[in-house]
Amino acid sequence: MPAGRRAVQVLSTIAALSEIAAEYLEQRGEAAEAADLREIVARTRARLEAVIAREQARGARTE
Amino acid sequence: MGPVRLTAVRLSALALVLALAAGCASSGLRRVAIATEHAATAIEVVQRTADALEADGVLTRTQRDSLSPYIVRLARADLALAQAVARADQATVHAEVLALLALLDEWATALGPLPERAQLTLRVSLDAVRAVVLVISTGVA
């Protein structure tokens, strides 16, 4: 194979691998962001449930 | 309410605004999720303010008890908002933001019979919740 064509093949392979790597990193980034979002929402939920529980316990004590 | 406690409430509101400014650096749904957590902090501040007003004798026990249904409704509304954010359900997020703002208006009106000192202090805390909700509304607009 002529050197010029081999160089083109190598470059195309590198480009394809870069694309796969970029896609993989993007998916990993999205997964990490989704996990982060779930964690924020879970924490918010726990804090709000604690606020509600405290008010309800107060009501129960008053009755 | 003593000056130290009142200053603490004001500092909490200021800290919230600063945290919000930091939160605005992130984008999209995550930004809205962070803002719903800030709203939870603001609601905790409202609850602590109510407790402090009772502890200082500004509110009677009955008057403090009268605030409980509003605090519970605020917390439930923010919970519904956080859950809608988790589902990426923009329509519900928008509806819950409007419901929260309506609830804040309703509560501000209902403060009328309370002593003036209590009203002023609670309004500071409620304004912090309103500021956070408005930031959420810009995130979902």
N, CA and C atoms of all chains as a GROMACS GRO file, in nm:
protein
  612
    1MET      N    1   0.085  -0.120   0.000
    1MET     CA    2   0.000   0.000   0.000
    1MET      C    3   0.088   0.126   0.000
    2PRO      N    4   0.058   0.220  -0.087
    2PRO     CA    5   0.140   0.341  -0.088
    2PRO      C    6   0.133   0.414   0.046
    3ALA      N    7   0.245   0.479   0.077
    3ALA     CA    8   0.254   0.547   0.208
    3ALA      C    9   0.144   0.649   0.226
    4GLY      N   10   0.108   0.718   0.118
    4GLY     CA   11   0.004   0.823   0.127
    4GLY      C   12  -0.130   0.764   0.167
    5ARG      N   13  -0.167   0.648   0.104
    5ARG     CA   14  -0.297   0.589   0.135
    5ARG      C   15  -0.298   0.534   0.279
    6ARG      N   16  -0.181   0.477   0.322
    6ARG     CA   17  -0.173   0.424   0.458
    6ARG      C   18  -0.194   0.537   0.560
    7ALA      N   19  -0.132   0.649   0.530
    7ALA     CA   20  -0.146   0.765   0.621
    7ALA      C   21  -0.293   0.808   0.632
    8VAL      N   22  -0.361   0.806   0.516
    8VAL     CA   23  -0.504   0.844   0.518
    8VAL      C   24  -0.584   0.745   0.602
    9GLN      N   25  -0.549   0.613   0.587
    9GLN     CA   26  -0.621   0.510   0.664
    9GLN      C   27  -0.601   0.530   0.814
   10VAL      N   28  -0.472   0.556   0.849
   10VAL     CA   29  -0.440   0.575   0.993
   10VAL      C   30  -0.517   0.696   1.047
   11LEU      N   31  -0.518   0.801   0.969
   11LEU     CA   32  -0.588   0.923   1.015
   11LEU      C   33  -0.738   0.899   1.029
   12SER      N   34  -0.796   0.822   0.934
   12SER     CA   35  -0.940   0.793   0.942
   12SER      C   36  -0.970   0.710   1.067
   13THR      N   37  -0.879   0.612   1.094
   13THR     CA   38  -0.900   0.528   1.213
   13THR      C   39  -0.894   0.614   1.340
   14ILE      N   40  -0.795   0.704   1.343
   14ILE     CA   41  -0.783   0.793   1.461
   14ILE      C   42  -0.910   0.878   1.477
   15ALA      N   43  -0.960   0.930   1.365
   15ALA     CA   44  -1.079   1.015   1.370
   15ALA      C   45  -1.199   0.935   1.422
   16ALA      N   46  -1.213   0.809   1.374
   16ALA     CA   47  -1.325   0.724   1.417
   16ALA      C   48  -1.315   0.694   1.566
   17LEU      N   49  -1.190   0.662   1.611
   17LEU     CA   50  -1.170   0.631   1.753
   17LEU      C   51  -1.198   0.754   1.840
   18SER      N   52  -1.158   0.872   1.791
   18SER     CA   53  -1.183   0.996   1.867
   18SER      C   54  -1.333   1.019   1.882
   19GLU      N   55  -1.405   0.989   1.773
   19GLU     CA   56  -1.551   1.008   1.778
   19GLU      C   57  -1.614   0.915   1.882
   20ILE      N   58  -1.568   0.787   1.881
   20ILE     CA   59  -1.621   0.689   1.978
   20ILE      C   60  -1.588   0.736   2.120
   21ALA      N   61  -1.463   0.782   2.140
   21ALA     CA   62  -1.421   0.827   2.273
   21ALA      C   63  -1.504   0.947   2.318
   22ALA      N   64  -1.528   1.040   2.225
   22ALA     CA   65  -1.606   1.161   2.260
   22ALA      C   66  -1.748   1.122   2.300
   23GLU      N   67  -1.807   1.026   2.224
   23GLU     CA   68  -1.943   0.981   2.253
   23GLU      C   69  -1.950   0.916   2.392
   24TYR      N   70  -1.844   0.832   2.420
   24TYR     CA   71  -1.838   0.762   2.548
   24TYR      C   72  -1.830   0.863   2.663
   25LEU      N   73  -1.743   0.962   2.646
   25LEU     CA   74  -1.726   1.063   2.752
   25LEU      C   75  -1.854   1.144   2.772
   26GLU      N   76  -1.924   1.173   2.662
   26GLU     CA   77  -2.049   1.248   2.672
   26GLU      C   78  -2.153   1.167   2.749
   27GLN      N   79  -2.162   1.036   2.716
   27GLN     CA   80  -2.258   0.950   2.787
   27GLN      C   81  -2.224   0.943   2.936
   28ARG      N   82  -2.091   0.930   2.963
   28ARG     CA   83  -2.050   0.925   3.104
   28ARG      C   84  -2.086   1.054   3.175
   29GLY      N   85  -2.068   1.166   3.107
   29GLY     CA   86  -2.101   1.298   3.163
   29GLY      C   87  -2.249   1.309   3.192
   30GLU      N   88  -2.332   1.260   3.097
   30GLU     CA   89  -2.478   1.265   3.116
   30GLU      C   90  -2.519   1.178   3.234
   31ALA      N   91  -2.457   1.059   3.244
   31ALA     CA   92  -2.490   0.967   3.354
   31ALA      C   93  -2.454   1.031   3.488
   32ALA      N   94  -2.336   1.095   3.491
   32ALA     CA   95  -2.290   1.159   3.615
   32ALA      C   96  -2.384   1.273   3.653
   33GLU      N   97  -2.429   1.348   3.552
   33GLU     CA   98  -2.520   1.460   3.578
   33GLU      C   99  -2.655   1.410   3.629
   34ALA      N  100  -2.703   1.298   3.570
   34ALA     CA  101  -2.831   1.241   3.614
   34ALA      C  102  -2.821   1.193   3.759
   35ALA      N  103  -2.707   1.131   3.792
   35ALA     CA  104  -2.686   1.081   3.930
   35ALA      C  105  -2.680   1.198   4.027
   36ASP      N  106  -2.614   1.305   3.984
   36ASP     CA  107  -2.600   1.425   4.066
   36ASP      C  108  -2.739   1.487   4.092
   37LEU      N  109  -2.820   1.491   3.986
   37LEU     CA  110  -2.955   1.547   3.996
   37LEU      C  111  -3.039   1.465   4.095
   38ARG      N  112  -3.029   1.332   4.083
   38ARG     CA  113  -3.104   1.243   4.175
   38ARG      C  114  -3.062   1.269   4.319
   39GLU      N  115  -2.931   1.289   4.339
   39GLU     CA  116  -2.880   1.310   4.475
   39GLU      C  117  -2.933   1.442   4.532
   40ILE      N  118  -2.935   1.547   4.450
   40ILE     CA  119  -2.984   1.678   4.495
   40ILE      C  120  -3.132   1.666   4.533
   41VAL      N  121  -3.210   1.598   4.447
   41VAL     CA  122  -3.354   1.586   4.471
   41VAL      C  123  -3.380   1.502   4.598
   42ALA      N  124  -3.301   1.394   4.615
   42ALA     CA  125  -3.319   1.308   4.733
   42ALA      C  126  -3.290   1.386   4.861
   43ARG      N  127  -3.185   1.467   4.856
   43ARG     CA  128  -3.148   1.548   4.973
   43ARG      C  129  -3.257   1.651   5.003
   44THR      N  130  -3.308   1.715   4.897
   44THR     CA  131  -3.415   1.815   4.914
   44THR      C  132  -3.537   1.750   4.976
   45ARG      N  133  -3.572   1.633   4.923
   45ARG     CA  134  -3.688   1.559   4.971
   45ARG      C  135  -3.674   1.528   5.121
   46ALA      N  136  -3.557   1.477   5.161
   46ALA     CA  137  -3.534   1.440   5.302
   46ALA      C  138  -3.549   1.563   5.392
   47ARG      N  139  -3.497   1.676   5.346
   47ARG     CA  140  -3.504   1.798   5.429
   47ARG      C  141  -3.647   1.847   5.442
   48LEU      N  142  -3.722   1.844   5.331
   48LEU     CA  143  -3.861   1.891   5.335
   48LEU      C  144  -3.948   1.798   5.418
   49GLU      N  145  -3.920   1.666   5.407
   49GLU     CA  146  -3.998   1.572   5.488
   49GLU      C  147  -3.971   1.593   5.637
   50ALA      N  148  -3.847   1.632   5.669
   50ALA     CA  149  -3.814   1.661   5.810
   50ALA      C  150  -3.892   1.784   5.859
   51VAL      N  151  -3.904   1.887   5.773
   51VAL     CA  152  -3.981   2.008   5.808
   51VAL      C  153  -4.126   1.968   5.835
   52ILE      N  154  -4.184   1.888   5.744
   52ILE     CA  155  -4.325   1.847   5.757
   52ILE      C  156  -4.344   1.764   5.884
   53ALA      N  157  -4.253   1.669   5.908
   53ALA     CA  158  -4.264   1.582   6.025
   53ALA      C  159  -4.261   1.664   6.154
   54ARG      N  160  -4.175   1.765   6.157
   54ARG     CA  161  -4.162   1.847   6.279
   54ARG      C  162  -4.291   1.926   6.304
   55GLU      N  163  -4.351   1.980   6.198
   55GLU     CA  164  -4.477   2.056   6.215
   55GLU      C  165  -4.589   1.962   6.258
   56GLN      N  166  -4.590   1.840   6.199
   56GLN     CA  167  -4.697   1.746   6.234
   56GLN      C  168  -4.682   1.696   6.378
   57ALA      N  169  -4.556   1.677   6.421
   57ALA     CA  170  -4.533   1.633   6.558
   57ALA      C  171  -4.578   1.742   6.655
   58ARG      N  172  -4.558   1.865   6.616
   58ARG     CA  173  -4.598   1.980   6.696
   58ARG      C  174  -4.750   1.981   6.711
   59GLY      N  175  -4.820   1.958   6.598
   59GLY     CA  176  -4.966   1.952   6.600
   59GLY      C  177  -5.017   1.840   6.690
   60ALA      N  178  -4.948   1.726   6.685
   60ALA     CA  179  -4.988   1.610   6.765
   60ALA      C  180  -4.971   1.640   6.914
   61ARG      N  181  -4.863   1.712   6.946
   61ARG     CA  182  -4.838   1.747   7.087
   61ARG      C  183  -4.945   1.843   7.139
   62THR      N  184  -4.988   1.936   7.051
   62THR     CA  185  -5.086   2.038   7.091
   62THR      C  186  -5.222   1.974   7.116
   63GLU      N  187  -5.257   1.870   7.032
   63GLU     CA  188  -5.390   1.808   7.045
   63GLU      C  189  -5.400   1.726   7.169
   64MET      N  190  -3.832   3.936   6.919
   64MET     CA  191  -3.713   3.861   6.878
   64MET      C  192  -3.589   3.944   6.907
   65GLY      N  193  -3.487   3.882   6.968
   65GLY     CA  194  -3.367   3.955   7.000
   65GLY      C  195  -3.291   3.996   6.875
   66PRO      N  196  -3.206   4.101   6.887
   66PRO     CA  197  -3.133   4.146   6.768
   66PRO      C  198  -3.043   4.038   6.709
   67VAL      N  199  -2.988   3.951   6.796
   67VAL     CA  200  -2.897   3.847   6.745
   67VAL      C  201  -2.974   3.750   6.656
   68ARG      N  202  -3.093   3.708   6.702
   68ARG     CA  203  -3.171   3.612   6.624
   68ARG      C  204  -3.218   3.675   6.493
   69LEU      N  205  -3.260   3.801   6.503
   69LEU     CA  206  -3.309   3.870   6.383
   69LEU      C  207  -3.196   3.884   6.281
   70THR      N  208  -3.075   3.917   6.332
   70THR     CA  209  -2.959   3.926   6.242
   70THR      C  210  -2.932   3.791   6.179
   71ALA      N  211  -2.948   3.684   6.258
   71ALA     CA  212  -2.923   3.550   6.204
   71ALA      C  213  -3.020   3.519   6.090
   72VAL      N  214  -3.147   3.560   6.107
   72VAL     CA  215  -3.247   3.538   6.002
   72VAL      C  216  -3.208   3.616   5.877
   73ARG      N  217  -3.166   3.742   5.897
   73ARG     CA  218  -3.128   3.824   5.780
   73ARG      C  219  -3.006   3.766   5.709
   74LEU      N  220  -2.908   3.718   5.792
   74LEU     CA  221  -2.787   3.660   5.732
   74LEU      C  222  -2.823   3.534   5.654
   75SER      N  223  -2.920   3.455   5.708
   75SER     CA  224  -2.961   3.334   5.637
   75SER      C  225  -3.018   3.370   5.501
   76ALA      N  226  -3.102   3.476   5.500
   76ALA     CA  227  -3.162   3.519   5.373
   76ALA      C  228  -3.053   3.564   5.276
   77LEU      N  229  -2.952   3.637   5.329
   77LEU     CA  230  -2.842   3.685   5.244
   77LEU      C  231  -2.761   3.566   5.190
   78ALA      N  232  -2.735   3.469   5.279
   78ALA     CA  233  -2.658   3.350   5.238
   78ALA      C  234  -2.729   3.277   5.125
   79LEU      N  235  -2.863   3.275   5.134
   79LEU     CA  236  -2.942   3.208   5.030
   79LEU      C  237  -2.923   3.277   4.895
   80VAL      N  238  -2.929   3.410   4.900
   80VAL     CA  239  -2.916   3.486   4.775
   80VAL      C  240  -2.777   3.461   4.713
   81LEU      N  241  -2.672   3.457   4.800
   81LEU     CA  242  -2.536   3.432   4.750
   81LEU      C  243  -2.526   3.290   4.693
   82ALA      N  244  -2.589   3.195   4.763
   82ALA     CA  245  -2.586   3.056   4.715
   82ALA      C  246  -2.655   3.046   4.581
   83LEU      N  247  -2.763   3.124   4.567
   83LEU     CA  248  -2.837   3.123   4.440
   83LEU      C  249  -2.752   3.175   4.327
   84ALA      N  250  -2.677   3.283   4.357
   84ALA     CA  251  -2.590   3.340   4.254
   84ALA      C  252  -2.490   3.234   4.208
   85ALA      N  253  -2.439   3.154   4.304
   85ALA     CA  254  -2.344   3.048   4.269
   85ALA      C  255  -2.415   2.940   4.188
   86GLY      N  256  -2.537   2.908   4.230
   86GLY     CA  257  -2.615   2.804   4.161
   86GLY      C  258  -2.646   2.839   4.018
   87CYS      N  259  -2.658   2.970   3.990
   87CYS     CA  260  -2.692   3.015   3.855
   87CYS      C  261  -2.580   2.986   3.756
   88ALA      N  262  -2.459   2.957   3.812
   88ALA     CA  263  -2.347   2.927   3.723
   88ALA      C  264  -2.369   2.793   3.654
   89SER      N  265  -2.443   2.702   3.719
   89SER     CA  266  -2.470   2.574   3.653
   89SER      C  267  -2.587   2.594   3.556
   90SER      N  268  -2.617   2.489   3.481
   90SER     CA  269  -2.717   2.513   3.378
   90SER      C  270  -2.831   2.412   3.383
   91GLY      N  271  -2.939   2.446   3.314
   91GLY     CA  272  -3.051   2.356   3.289
   91GLY      C  273  -3.119   2.303   3.413
   92LEU      N  274  -3.156   2.175   3.404
   92LEU     CA  275  -3.234   2.111   3.508
   92LEU      C  276  -3.159   2.107   3.642
   93ARG      N  277  -3.027   2.091   3.632
   93ARG     CA  278  -2.947   2.085   3.754
   93ARG      C  279  -2.961   2.216   3.831
   94ARG      N  280  -2.960   2.326   3.756
   94ARG     CA  281  -2.974   2.458   3.818
   94ARG      C  282  -3.108   2.470   3.890
   95VAL      N  283  -3.212   2.420   3.826
   95VAL     CA  284  -3.346   2.425   3.888
   95VAL      C  285  -3.349   2.335   4.012
   96ALA      N  286  -3.283   2.217   4.002
   96ALA     CA  287  -3.280   2.124   4.117
   96ALA      C  288  -3.209   2.189   4.234
   97ILE      N  289  -3.097   2.257   4.206
   97ILE     CA  290  -3.023   2.325   4.313
   97ILE      C  291  -3.110   2.433   4.375
   98ALA      N  292  -3.184   2.505   4.290
   98ALA     CA  293  -3.272   2.611   4.341
   98ALA      C  294  -3.383   2.554   4.429
   99THR      N  295  -3.434   2.434   4.395
   99THR     CA  296  -3.539   2.375   4.481
   99THR      C  297  -3.480   2.338   4.618
  100GLU      N  298  -3.349   2.301   4.617
  100GLU     CA  299  -3.286   2.273   4.747
  100GLU      C  300  -3.269   2.403   4.827
  101HIS      N  301  -3.238   2.511   4.756
  101HIS     CA  302  -3.229   2.641   4.826
  101HIS      C  303  -3.366   2.680   4.880
  102ALA      N  304  -3.471   2.647   4.806
  102ALA     CA  305  -3.607   2.676   4.855
  102ALA      C  306  -3.632   2.597   4.983
  103ALA      N  307  -3.583   2.471   4.988
  103ALA     CA  308  -3.598   2.391   5.110
  103ALA      C  309  -3.526   2.460   5.227
  104THR      N  310  -3.407   2.514   5.199
  104THR     CA  311  -3.333   2.586   5.304
  104THR      C  312  -3.414   2.707   5.351
  105ALA      N  313  -3.472   2.779   5.255
  105ALA     CA  314  -3.551   2.898   5.290
  105ALA      C  315  -3.672   2.859   5.375
  106ILE      N  316  -3.732   2.744   5.344
  106ILE     CA  317  -3.848   2.697   5.422
  106ILE      C  318  -3.805   2.656   5.563
  107GLU      N  319  -3.686   2.596   5.573
  107GLU     CA  320  -3.632   2.564   5.707
  107GLU      C  321  -3.612   2.694   5.786
  108VAL      N  322  -3.566   2.798   5.717
  108VAL     CA  323  -3.546   2.928   5.785
  108VAL      C  324  -3.680   2.982   5.835
  109VAL      N  325  -3.785   2.968   5.754
  109VAL     CA  326  -3.919   3.013   5.796
  109VAL      C  327  -3.960   2.937   5.923
  110GLN      N  328  -3.937   2.806   5.923
  110GLN     CA  329  -3.975   2.724   6.039
  110GLN      C  330  -3.897   2.768   6.163
  111ARG      N  331  -3.767   2.790   6.147
  111ARG     CA  332  -3.684   2.832   6.262
  111ARG      C  333  -3.723   2.972   6.310
  112THR      N  334  -3.760   3.058   6.215
  112THR     CA  335  -3.804   3.193   6.251
  112THR      C  336  -3.929   3.184   6.339
  113ALA      N  337  -4.024   3.099   6.295
  113ALA     CA  338  -4.149   3.081   6.372
  113ALA      C  339  -4.118   3.029   6.512
  114ASP      N  340  -4.025   2.932   6.520
  114ASP     CA  341  -3.986   2.877   6.651
  114ASP      C  342  -3.923   2.984   6.739
  115ALA      N  343  -3.834   3.066   6.677
  115ALA     CA  344  -3.765   3.169   6.754
  115ALA      C  345  -3.863   3.274   6.804
  116LEU      N  346  -3.962   3.308   6.722
  116LEU     CA  347  -4.062   3.408   6.763
  116LEU      C  348  -4.142   3.356   6.883
  117GLU      N  349  -4.170   3.227   6.883
  117GLU     CA  350  -4.242   3.169   6.998
  117GLU      C  351  -4.150   3.165   7.121
  118ALA      N  352  -4.025   3.123   7.099
  118ALA     CA  353  -3.931   3.114   7.211
  118ALA      C  354  -3.909   3.250   7.277
  119ASP      N  355  -3.912   3.357   7.197
  119ASP     CA  356  -3.891   3.492   7.251
  119ASP      C  357  -4.020   3.555   7.306
  120GLY      N  358  -4.130   3.481   7.297
  120GLY     CA  359  -4.256   3.532   7.351
  120GLY      C  360  -4.327   3.631   7.260
  121VAL      N  361  -4.279   3.647   7.137
  121VAL     CA  362  -4.347   3.738   7.043
  121VAL      C  363  -4.476   3.672   6.995
  122LEU      N  364  -4.471   3.541   6.976
  122LEU     CA  365  -4.591   3.466   6.937
  122LEU      C  366  -4.634   3.375   7.051
  123THR      N  367  -4.765   3.363   7.070
  123THR     CA  368  -4.814   3.266   7.167
  123THR      C  369  -4.807   3.128   7.101
  124ARG      N  370  -4.827   3.026   7.182
  124ARG     CA  371  -4.823   2.890   7.127
  124ARG      C  372  -4.930   2.872   7.019
  125THR      N  373  -5.050   2.927   7.047
  125THR     CA  374  -5.161   2.915   6.950
  125THR      C  375  -5.126   2.986   6.819
  126GLN      N  376  -5.064   3.104   6.832
  126GLN     CA  377  -5.026   3.178   6.710
  126GLN      C  378  -4.919   3.100   6.632
  127ARG      N  379  -4.824   3.041   6.705
  127ARG     CA  380  -4.719   2.961   6.637
  127ARG      C  381  -4.785   2.840   6.570
  128ASP      N  382  -4.881   2.779   6.639
  128ASP     CA  383  -4.950   2.662   6.581
  128ASP      C  384  -5.023   2.700   6.453
  129SER      N  385  -5.073   2.825   6.448
  129SER     CA  386  -5.150   2.866   6.330
  129SER      C  387  -5.061   2.874   6.205
  130LEU      N  388  -4.927   2.877   6.226
  130LEU     CA  389  -4.834   2.885   6.112
  130LEU      C  390  -4.805   2.746   6.053
  131SER      N  391  -4.827   2.641   6.134
  131SER     CA  392  -4.792   2.505   6.091
  131SER      C  393  -4.852   2.465   5.957
  132PRO      N  394  -4.985   2.486   5.935
  132PRO     CA  395  -5.042   2.442   5.806
  132PRO      C  396  -4.974   2.509   5.686
  133TYR      N  397  -4.934   2.638   5.703
  133TYR     CA  398  -4.868   2.708   5.592
  133TYR      C  399  -4.729   2.650   5.566
  134ILE      N  400  -4.656   2.622   5.677
  134ILE     CA  401  -4.521   2.566   5.661
  134ILE      C  402  -4.530   2.430   5.592
  135VAL      N  403  -4.628   2.349   5.635
  135VAL     CA  404  -4.645   2.216   5.573
  135VAL      C  405  -4.680   2.230   5.426
  136ARG      N  406  -4.770   2.324   5.394
  136ARG     CA  407  -4.810   2.343   5.253
  136ARG      C  408  -4.691   2.390   5.168
  137LEU      N  409  -4.610   2.482   5.226
  137LEU     CA  410  -4.490   2.530   5.153
  137LEU      C  411  -4.396   2.413   5.125
  138ALA      N  412  -4.372   2.332   5.230
  138ALA     CA  413  -4.279   2.218   5.216
  138ALA      C  414  -4.333   2.119   5.114
  139ARG      N  415  -4.465   2.093   5.118
  139ARG     CA  416  -4.523   1.996   5.022
  139ARG      C  417  -4.516   2.050   4.879
  140ALA      N  418  -4.538   2.181   4.864
  140ALA     CA  419  -4.534   2.240   4.730
  140ALA      C  420  -4.392   2.231   4.673
  141ASP      N  421  -4.291   2.258   4.759
  141ASP     CA  422  -4.153   2.250   4.711
  141ASP      C  423  -4.114   2.106   4.681
  142LEU      N  424  -4.169   2.012   4.762
  142LEU     CA  425  -4.145   1.869   4.738
  142LEU      C  426  -4.200   1.828   4.602
  143ALA      N  427  -4.322   1.873   4.572
  143ALA     CA  428  -4.383   1.841   4.442
  143ALA      C  429  -4.298   1.900   4.329
  144LEU      N  430  -4.244   2.019   4.355
  144LEU     CA  431  -4.159   2.085   4.255
  144LEU      C  432  -4.032   2.004   4.231
  145ALA      N  433  -3.967   1.961   4.341
  145ALA     CA  434  -3.843   1.883   4.329
  145ALA      C  435  -3.868   1.752   4.254
  146GLN      N  436  -3.985   1.689   4.283
  146GLN     CA  437  -4.015   1.563   4.216
  146GLN      C  438  -4.040   1.584   4.067
  147ALA      N  439  -4.104   1.697   4.034
  147ALA     CA  440  -4.128   1.727   3.891
  147ALA      C  441  -3.995   1.753   3.821
  148VAL      N  442  -3.900   1.819   3.892
  148VAL     CA  443  -3.767   1.843   3.835
  148VAL      C  444  -3.698   1.710   3.808
  149ALA      N  445  -3.712   1.617   3.905
  149ALA     CA  446  -3.648   1.485   3.889
  149ALA      C  447  -3.703   1.411   3.767
  150ARG      N  448  -3.831   1.434   3.736
  150ARG     CA  449  -3.893   1.367   3.621
  150ARG      C  450  -3.872   1.447   3.492
  151ALA      N  451  -3.806   1.565   3.505
  151ALA     CA  452  -3.789   1.658   3.392
  151ALA      C  453  -3.924   1.695   3.333
  152ASP      N  454  -4.024   1.707   3.420
  152ASP     CA  455  -4.161   1.738   3.377
  152ASP      C  456  -4.179   1.892   3.384
  153GLN      N  457  -4.141   1.958   3.275
  153GLN     CA  458  -4.138   2.104   3.274
  153GLN      C  459  -4.275   2.167   3.301
  154ALA      N  460  -4.382   2.106   3.248
  154ALA     CA  461  -4.516   2.164   3.264
  154ALA      C  462  -4.555   2.166   3.413
  155THR      N  463  -4.526   2.054   3.483
  155THR     CA  464  -4.559   2.047   3.626
  155THR      C  465  -4.469   2.141   3.706
  156VAL      N  466  -4.341   2.151   3.667
  156VAL     CA  467  -4.249   2.243   3.735
  156VAL      C  468  -4.307   2.384   3.728
  157HIS      N  469  -4.352   2.422   3.609
  157HIS     CA  470  -4.407   2.555   3.589
  157HIS      C  471  -4.532   2.577   3.675
  158ALA      N  472  -4.621   2.476   3.676
  158ALA     CA  473  -4.745   2.485   3.754
  158ALA      C  474  -4.714   2.495   3.904
  159GLU      N  475  -4.614   2.416   3.952
  159GLU     CA  476  -4.580   2.417   4.094
  159GLU      C  477  -4.516   2.550   4.136
  160VAL      N  478  -4.441   2.610   4.045
  160VAL     CA  479  -4.381   2.742   4.074
  160VAL      C  480  -4.493   2.844   4.096
  161LEU      N  481  -4.594   2.840   4.008
  161LEU     CA  482  -4.706   2.934   4.020
  161LEU      C  483  -4.783   2.907   4.150
  162ALA      N  484  -4.800   2.778   4.184
  162ALA     CA  485  -4.872   2.741   4.307
  162ALA      C  486  -4.797   2.793   4.430
  163LEU      N  487  -4.663   2.781   4.427
  163LEU     CA  488  -4.582   2.830   4.540
  163LEU      C  489  -4.594   2.981   4.556
  164LEU      N  490  -4.590   3.052   4.444
  164LEU     CA  491  -4.602   3.199   4.450
  164LEU      C  492  -4.739   3.240   4.504
  165ALA      N  493  -4.844   3.168   4.461
  165ALA     CA  494  -4.980   3.197   4.509
  165ALA      C  495  -4.990   3.171   4.659
  166LEU      N  496  -4.926   3.062   4.704
  166LEU     CA  497  -4.928   3.027   4.846
  166LEU      C  498  -4.856   3.134   4.929
  167LEU      N  499  -4.745   3.185   4.876
  167LEU     CA  500  -4.671   3.290   4.947
  167LEU      C  501  -4.756   3.416   4.960
  168ASP      N  502  -4.829   3.450   4.855
  168ASP     CA  503  -4.918   3.568   4.860
  168ASP      C  504  -5.028   3.546   4.963
  169GLU      N  505  -5.085   3.426   4.962
  169GLU     CA  506  -5.194   3.393   5.056
  169GLU      C  507  -5.143   3.405   5.199
  170TRP      N  508  -5.023   3.351   5.223
  170TRP     CA  509  -4.969   3.354   5.358
  170TRP      C  510  -4.938   3.498   5.402
  171ALA      N  511  -4.883   3.577   5.311
  171ALA     CA  512  -4.850   3.716   5.345
  171ALA      C  513  -4.976   3.789   5.392
  172THR      N  514  -5.091   3.759   5.330
  172THR     CA  515  -5.217   3.823   5.369
  172THR      C  516  -5.263   3.770   5.505
  173ALA      N  517  -5.243   3.639   5.525
  173ALA     CA  518  -5.291   3.576   5.649
  173ALA      C  519  -5.210   3.616   5.772
  174LEU      N  520  -5.095   3.683   5.752
  174LEU     CA  521  -5.013   3.723   5.867
  174LEU      C  522  -5.079   3.836   5.946
  175GLY      N  523  -5.179   3.901   5.885
  175GLY     CA  524  -5.245   4.018   5.943
  175GLY      C  525  -5.271   4.018   6.093
  176PRO      N  526  -5.334   3.913   6.147
  176PRO     CA  527  -5.367   3.916   6.291
  176PRO      C  528  -5.247   3.902   6.386
  177LEU      N  529  -5.130   3.868   6.334
  177LEU     CA  530  -5.014   3.845   6.423
  177LEU      C  531  -4.952   3.979   6.465
  178PRO      N  532  -4.878   3.979   6.579
  178PRO     CA  533  -4.812   4.103   6.623
  178PRO      C  534  -4.721   4.158   6.511
  179GLU      N  535  -4.709   4.290   6.507
  179GLU     CA  536  -4.635   4.354   6.398
  179GLU      C  537  -4.490   4.305   6.387
  180ARG      N  538  -4.428   4.284   6.504
  180ARG     CA  539  -4.288   4.237   6.506
  180ARG      C  540  -4.276   4.100   6.438
  181ALA      N  541  -4.373   4.014   6.468
  181ALA     CA  542  -4.372   3.880   6.409
  181ALA      C  543  -4.395   3.889   6.259
  182GLN      N  544  -4.488   3.976   6.220
  182GLN     CA  545  -4.518   3.992   6.077
  182GLN      C  546  -4.393   4.035   6.001
  183LEU      N  547  -4.322   4.137   6.056
  183LEU     CA  548  -4.203   4.190   5.987
  183LEU      C  549  -4.097   4.081   5.972
  184THR      N  550  -4.075   4.007   6.081
  184THR     CA  551  -3.971   3.905   6.079
  184THR      C  552  -4.006   3.791   5.983
  185LEU      N  553  -4.132   3.748   5.990
  185LEU     CA  554  -4.173   3.638   5.901
  185LEU      C  555  -4.167   3.681   5.754
  186ARG      N  556  -4.198   3.808   5.729
  186ARG     CA  557  -4.193   3.857   5.590
  186ARG      C  558  -4.051   3.848   5.533
  187VAL      N  559  -3.949   3.874   5.620
  187VAL     CA  560  -3.810   3.862   5.574
  187VAL      C  561  -3.784   3.719   5.526
  188SER      N  562  -3.827   3.622   5.608
  188SER     CA  563  -3.805   3.480   5.572
  188SER      C  564  -3.885   3.442   5.448
  189LEU      N  565  -4.011   3.490   5.442
  189LEU     CA  566  -4.095   3.454   5.327
  189LEU      C  567  -4.042   3.517   5.198
  190ASP      N  568  -3.981   3.637   5.212
  190ASP     CA  569  -3.923   3.702   5.094
  190ASP      C  570  -3.806   3.619   5.039
  191ALA      N  571  -3.733   3.555   5.132
  191ALA     CA  572  -3.621   3.469   5.087
  191ALA      C  573  -3.677   3.352   5.005
  192VAL      N  574  -3.788   3.293   5.052
  192VAL     CA  575  -3.850   3.183   4.977
  192VAL      C  576  -3.894   3.235   4.840
  193ARG      N  577  -3.958   3.353   4.841
  193ARG     CA  578  -4.008   3.410   4.715
  193ARG      C  579  -3.891   3.435   4.616
  194ALA      N  580  -3.778   3.487   4.669
  194ALA     CA  581  -3.663   3.514   4.582
  194ALA      C  582  -3.616   3.385   4.515
  195VAL      N  583  -3.610   3.277   4.593
  195VAL     CA  584  -3.565   3.148   4.537
  195VAL      C  585  -3.664   3.099   4.432
  196VAL      N  586  -3.794   3.109   4.463
  196VAL     CA  587  -3.896   3.061   4.369
  196VAL      C  588  -3.890   3.141   4.238
  197LEU      N  589  -3.861   3.270   4.251
  197LEU     CA  590  -3.851   3.353   4.129
  197LEU      C  591  -3.731   3.310   4.044
  198VAL      N  592  -3.621   3.274   4.112
  198VAL     CA  593  -3.505   3.223   4.036
  198VAL      C  594  -3.543   3.093   3.965
  199ILE      N  595  -3.619   3.006   4.035
  199ILE     CA  596  -3.663   2.880   3.972
  199ILE      C  597  -3.748   2.914   3.849
  200SER      N  598  -3.835   3.014   3.863
  200SER     CA  599  -3.926   3.048   3.753
  200SER      C  600  -3.846   3.097   3.631
  201THR      N  601  -3.731   3.165   3.655
  201THR     CA  602  -3.651   3.208   3.539
  201THR      C  603  -3.583   3.087   3.475
  202GLY      N  604  -3.556   2.984   3.556
  202GLY     CA  605  -3.491   2.863   3.504
  202GLY      C  606  -3.584   2.780   3.419
  203VAL      N  607  -3.717   2.794   3.441
  203VAL     CA  608  -3.812   2.712   3.365
  203VAL      C  609  -3.891   2.794   3.264
  204ALA      N  610  -3.861   2.924   3.258
  204ALA     CA  611  -3.939   3.010   3.166
  204ALA      C  612  -3.914   2.972   3.021
   0.00000   0.00000   0.00000
